[in-house]
């Protein structure tokens, strides 16, 4: 513990309550999820780069989304795994805490921006197919991706700076398994109400700002699909959007529960559960969402396996 009216140089993470046996089980589960997440997203990135049939705007965006999922979970899960291996509280330096907070917020913001761009891409493909290659050319796609990355990392500079301007004098113990902003604000002796409200408005701006083009795009997409004369045409059009739409529902749903509240300092148990959904479960599911519901990706995987088997035989 830190004495009152002093600032901290390190934080202690309480992690998960429970016995050593529970820690071993959780370590095995999270390590499995993390391994599958990294391998799955790496495979998706590789096949998108290698298979010429996937050299299109949709898969270009998907490759960057997979990279973001892998980076985001890598910012959080290794810290969780390390904490499960160590008895008692885990110590994290102030610099490491600042870095972790900035990275997962910046990557999350970048991902929201990219999800909105992917929705517009799907709208263009379904509703303006004849102009699709002209509108979504390589220059446009590269500009959108670079813009998403730059925006995400610049946008989160002030929120992280504002968070660590407070004096953390109540304690240096975070009731979490990573440097959660809500739990950090709980440790401050200063009045954080105004800053929390500004952070809430910024989170709403990001979520609504990327969700609006998604909702508008899918309204037009569904309307266009329903007007198609053949069932096969409707199925083909919907299949190109199903993966993205599924990921949008899961991603936005979980983030709204965590960040879409004026009060950032929710109960620690609530924060932990929702954080696991965002940083462990969603990245784990994303490779399956984009492979099991996408015929082109499945075909590319089959072709890749066949090529590997042929090389082994030769």
C-alpha positions as semicolon CSV with decimal commas, in nm:
position;residue;x (nm);y (nm);z (nm)
1;X;0,000;0,000;0,000
2;X;0,100;0,362;-0,055
3;X;0,062;0,625;0,213
4;X;-0,196;0,899;0,166
5;X;-0,116;1,203;-0,051
6;X;0,169;1,036;-0,236
7;X;0,198;0,931;-0,596
8;X;0,284;0,578;-0,700
9;X;0,574;0,448;-0,907
10;X;0,430;0,099;-0,947
11;X;0,099;-0,084;-0,922
12;X;0,006;-0,423;-0,779
13;X;-0,249;-0,629;-0,972
14;X;-0,474;-0,848;-0,760
15;X;-0,569;-1,066;-1,056
16;X;-0,815;-1,349;-0,998
17;X;-0,936;-1,468;-0,658
18;X;-0,911;-1,840;-0,588
19;X;-0,684;-2,131;-0,512
20;X;-0,362;-2,238;-0,681
21;X;-0,552;-2,521;-0,852
22;X;-0,792;-2,267;-1,004
23;X;-0,494;-2,063;-1,125
24;X;-0,354;-2,368;-1,303
25;X;-0,688;-2,432;-1,475
26;X;-0,724;-2,067;-1,577
27;X;-0,366;-2,060;-1,704
28;X;-0,429;-2,365;-1,923
29;X;-0,755;-2,221;-2,060
30;X;-0,616;-1,873;-2,131
31;X;-0,295;-2,013;-2,279
32;X;-0,501;-2,232;-2,514
33;X;-0,720;-1,938;-2,615
34;X;-0,418;-1,713;-2,667
35;X;-0,229;-1,974;-2,872
36;X;-0,530;-2,036;-3,097
37;X;-0,582;-1,661;-3,136
38;X;-0,224;-1,595;-3,241
39;X;-0,201;-1,898;-3,471
40;X;-0,545;-1,844;-3,623
41;X;-0,494;-1,477;-3,702
42;X;-0,141;-1,544;-3,829
43;X;-0,277;-1,807;-4,068
44;X;-0,540;-1,561;-4,194
45;X;-0,278;-1,290;-4,253
46;X;-0,047;-1,535;-4,434
47;X;-0,313;-1,678;-4,667
48;X;-0,437;-1,328;-4,751
49;X;-0,083;-1,229;-4,847
50;X;-0,011;-1,550;-5,040
51;X;-0,339;-1,637;-5,214
52;X;-0,402;-1,410;-5,513
53;X;-0,777;-1,482;-5,497
54;X;-0,785;-1,289;-5,168
55;X;-0,611;-0,980;-5,302
56;X;-0,918;-0,758;-5,273
57;X;-1,019;-0,467;-5,045
58;X;-1,233;-0,687;-4,818
59;X;-0,946;-0,924;-4,737
60;X;-0,694;-0,641;-4,722
61;X;-0,902;-0,491;-4,440
62;X;-0,950;-0,835;-4,285
63;X;-0,573;-0,885;-4,270
64;X;-0,529;-0,562;-4,076
65;X;-0,822;-0,649;-3,850
66;X;-0,658;-0,984;-3,773
67;X;-0,331;-0,806;-3,692
68;X;-0,517;-0,573;-3,453
69;X;-0,688;-0,866;-3,281
70;X;-0,354;-1,041;-3,235
71;X;-0,183;-0,727;-3,102
72;X;-0,469;-0,637;-2,867
73;X;-0,481;-0,978;-2,703
74;X;-0,099;-0,979;-2,683
75;X;-0,109;-0,657;-2,481
76;X;-0,340;-0,812;-2,219
77;X;-0,319;-1,194;-2,209
78;X;0,057;-1,241;-2,144
79;X;0,016;-1,020;-1,834
80;X;-0,276;-1,239;-1,723
81;X;-0,074;-1,558;-1,778
82;X;0,225;-1,417;-1,590
83;X;0,002;-1,324;-1,299
84;X;-0,148;-1,673;-1,283
85;X;0,200;-1,823;-1,257
86;X;0,306;-1,597;-0,970
87;X;0,174;-1,634;-0,614
88;X;0,017;-1,321;-0,466
89;X;0,003;-0,982;-0,630
90;X;0,183;-0,893;-0,951
91;X;0,385;-0,571;-0,964
92;X;0,371;-0,348;-1,272
93;X;0,580;-0,034;-1,312
94;X;0,415;0,300;-1,381
95;X;0,572;0,316;-1,728
96;X;0,448;-0,036;-1,811
97;X;0,099;0,054;-1,691
98;X;0,092;0,371;-1,904
99;X;0,214;0,175;-2,208
100;X;-0,040;-0,104;-2,164
101;X;-0,330;0,137;-2,119
102;X;-0,231;0,338;-2,425
103;X;-0,181;0,035;-2,647
104;X;-0,509;-0,142;-2,577
105;X;-0,709;0,181;-2,605
106;X;-0,532;0,287;-2,926
107;X;-0,569;-0,056;-3,087
108;X;-0,936;-0,069;-2,988
109;X;-1,003;0,274;-3,137
110;X;-0,820;0,176;-3,456
111;X;-1,030;-0,140;-3,478
112;X;-1,355;0,054;-3,447
113;X;-1,247;0,289;-3,726
114;X;-1,157;-0,006;-3,948
115;X;-1,487;-0,185;-3,876
116;X;-1,673;0,124;-3,993
117;X;-1,464;0,135;-4,310
118;X;-1,527;-0,237;-4,372
119;X;-1,902;-0,176;-4,347
120;X;-1,878;0,094;-4,614
121;X;-1,670;-0,145;-4,826
122;X;-1,945;-0,411;-4,801
123;X;-2,208;-0,149;-4,889
124;X;-2,013;-0,052;-5,200
125;X;-1,966;-0,417;-5,304
126;X;-2,336;-0,507;-5,267
127;X;-2,509;-0,183;-5,363
128;X;-2,265;-0,044;-5,624
129;X;-2,092;-0,354;-5,768
130;X;-2,018;-0,195;-6,107
131;X;-1,829;0,093;-5,946
132;X;-1,672;-0,115;-5,668
133;X;-1,323;-0,152;-5,821
134;X;-1,315;0,218;-5,909
135;X;-1,422;0,339;-5,565
136;X;-1,232;0,086;-5,355
137;X;-0,903;0,103;-5,544
138;X;-0,569;0,024;-5,384
139;X;-0,495;0,390;-5,308
140;X;-0,826;0,429;-5,124
141;X;-0,775;0,110;-4,924
142;X;-0,421;0,202;-4,817
143;X;-0,535;0,553;-4,720
144;X;-0,824;0,414;-4,512
145;X;-0,599;0,169;-4,327
146;X;-0,325;0,426;-4,259
147;X;-0,588;0,678;-4,151
148;X;-0,743;0,426;-3,910
149;X;-0,408;0,344;-3,747
150;X;-0,300;0,708;-3,718
151;X;-0,639;0,822;-3,588
152;X;-0,655;0,544;-3,329
153;X;-0,312;0,616;-3,183
154;X;-0,343;0,997;-3,188
155;X;-0,694;0,999;-3,044
156;X;-0,596;0,811;-2,727
157;X;-0,298;1,029;-2,631
158;X;-0,503;1,277;-2,428
159;X;-0,721;1,018;-2,246
160;X;-0,411;0,833;-2,124
161;X;-0,234;1,160;-2,035
162;X;-0,541;1,280;-1,843
163;X;-0,569;0,951;-1,653
164;X;-0,214;0,970;-1,521
165;X;-0,235;1,339;-1,428
166;X;-0,424;1,239;-1,116
167;X;-0,250;1,163;-0,787
168;X;-0,295;0,798;-0,693
169;X;-0,280;0,833;-0,316
170;X;-0,545;0,592;-0,187
171;X;-0,352;0,278;-0,273
172;X;-0,134;0,123;-0,540
173;X;-0,339;-0,197;-0,561
174;X;-0,552;-0,247;-0,873
175;X;-0,835;-0,496;-0,834
176;X;-0,785;-0,627;-1,185
177;X;-0,556;-0,844;-1,397
178;X;-0,430;-0,552;-1,612
179;X;-0,408;-0,172;-1,590
180;X;-0,776;-0,093;-1,627
181;X;-0,858;0,277;-1,650
182;X;-1,166;0,254;-1,430
183;X;-0,973;0,086;-1,149
184;X;-0,692;0,340;-1,186
185;X;-0,936;0,628;-1,138
186;X;-1,065;0,461;-0,823
187;X;-0,722;0,505;-0,664
188;X;-0,718;0,882;-0,711
189;X;-0,787;1,125;-0,427
190;X;-0,870;1,397;-0,682
191;X;-1,212;1,475;-0,824
192;X;-1,233;1,264;-1,140
193;X;-1,600;1,329;-1,228
194;X;-1,537;1,582;-1,506
195;X;-1,255;1,378;-1,662
196;X;-1,467;1,063;-1,647
197;X;-1,747;1,246;-1,827
198;X;-1,510;1,371;-2,099
199;X;-1,369;1,019;-2,140
200;X;-1,724;0,888;-2,166
201;X;-1,805;1,141;-2,440
202;X;-1,490;1,044;-2,629
203;X;-1,581;0,675;-2,603
204;X;-1,932;0,751;-2,728
205;X;-1,786;0,950;-3,017
206;X;-1,570;0,654;-3,121
207;X;-1,842;0,393;-3,083
208;X;-2,126;0,594;-3,239
209;X;-1,895;0,743;-3,501
210;X;-1,801;0,399;-3,632
211;X;-2,137;0,233;-3,560
212;X;-2,338;0,490;-3,759
213;X;-2,185;0,410;-4,101
214;X;-2,215;0,041;-4,010
215;X;-2,588;0,069;-3,938
216;X;-2,652;0,287;-4,244
217;X;-2,448;0,057;-4,468
218;X;-2,625;-0,258;-4,350
219;X;-2,965;-0,092;-4,384
220;X;-2,893;-0,036;-4,752
221;X;-2,728;-0,377;-4,786
222;X;-3,027;-0,565;-4,642
223;X;-3,266;-0,360;-4,854
224;X;-3,065;-0,437;-5,169
225;X;-3,035;-0,809;-5,087
226;X;-3,410;-0,844;-5,030
227;X;-3,474;-0,693;-5,374
228;X;-3,257;-0,951;-5,552
229;X;-3,467;-1,178;-5,776
230;X;-3,298;-1,512;-5,699
231;X;-3,239;-1,694;-5,372
232;X;-2,886;-1,790;-5,478
233;X;-2,803;-1,426;-5,543
234;X;-2,934;-1,326;-5,202
235;X;-2,731;-1,600;-5,032
236;X;-2,414;-1,502;-5,215
237;X;-2,456;-1,134;-5,130
238;X;-2,531;-1,206;-4,765
239;X;-2,237;-1,446;-4,733
240;X;-1,996;-1,165;-4,822
241;X;-2,124;-0,963;-4,525
242;X;-2,207;-1,231;-4,267
243;X;-1,860;-1,255;-4,113
244;X;-1,817;-0,882;-4,074
245;X;-2,169;-0,840;-3,935
246;X;-2,116;-1,119;-3,678
247;X;-1,791;-0,964;-3,560
248;X;-1,954;-0,620;-3,538
249;X;-2,229;-0,753;-3,310
250;X;-1,983;-0,926;-3,076
251;X;-1,726;-0,646;-3,075
252;X;-1,963;-0,352;-3,028
253;X;-2,181;-0,536;-2,780
254;X;-1,899;-0,617;-2,539
255;X;-1,733;-0,273;-2,569
256;X;-2,060;-0,090;-2,502
257;X;-2,084;-0,274;-2,170
258;X;-1,730;-0,172;-2,070
259;X;-1,678;0,179;-2,210
260;X;-2,028;0,310;-2,287
261;X;-2,102;0,431;-1,934
262;X;-2,055;0,778;-1,782
263;X;-1,908;0,622;-1,467
264;X;-1,576;0,458;-1,554
265;X;-1,525;0,308;-1,209
266;X;-1,761;0,010;-1,226
267;X;-1,735;-0,289;-0,994
268;X;-1,413;-0,483;-1,040
269;X;-1,596;-0,814;-1,096
270;X;-1,806;-0,657;-1,373
271;X;-1,495;-0,509;-1,538
272;X;-1,308;-0,839;-1,523
273;X;-1,586;-1,040;-1,689
274;X;-1,644;-0,790;-1,970
275;X;-1,267;-0,748;-2,021
276;X;-1,230;-1,123;-2,068
277;X;-1,501;-1,109;-2,335
278;X;-1,322;-0,827;-2,519
279;X;-0,958;-0,926;-2,487
280;X;-0,973;-1,307;-2,466
281;X;-1,296;-1,447;-2,610
282;X;-1,357;-1,211;-2,904
283;X;-1,001;-1,241;-3,048
284;X;-1,028;-1,619;-2,999
285;X;-1,354;-1,634;-3,196
286;X;-1,255;-1,397;-3,478
287;X;-1,046;-1,647;-3,681
288;X;-1,336;-1,895;-3,669
289;X;-1,589;-1,627;-3,764
290;X;-1,388;-1,527;-4,069
291;X;-1,301;-1,881;-4,179
292;X;-1,614;-2,085;-4,104
293;X;-1,845;-1,825;-4,261
294;X;-1,629;-1,732;-4,561
295;X;-1,606;-1,969;-4,856
296;X;-1,308;-1,797;-5,017
297;X;-1,101;-1,815;-4,699
298;X;-1,197;-2,181;-4,649
299;X;-1,098;-2,259;-5,007
300;X;-0,767;-2,076;-4,963
301;X;-0,701;-2,280;-4,648
302;X;-0,777;-2,605;-4,833
303;X;-0,547;-2,503;-5,119
304;X;-0,275;-2,416;-4,871
305;X;-0,305;-2,753;-4,694
306;X;-0,295;-2,934;-5,029
307;X;0,017;-2,742;-5,133
308;X;0,189;-2,824;-4,804
309;X;0,100;-3,193;-4,838
310;X;0,230;-3,195;-5,193
311;X;0,558;-3,040;-5,085
312;X;0,597;-3,301;-4,810
313;X;0,533;-3,585;-5,058
314;X;0,783;-3,446;-5,304
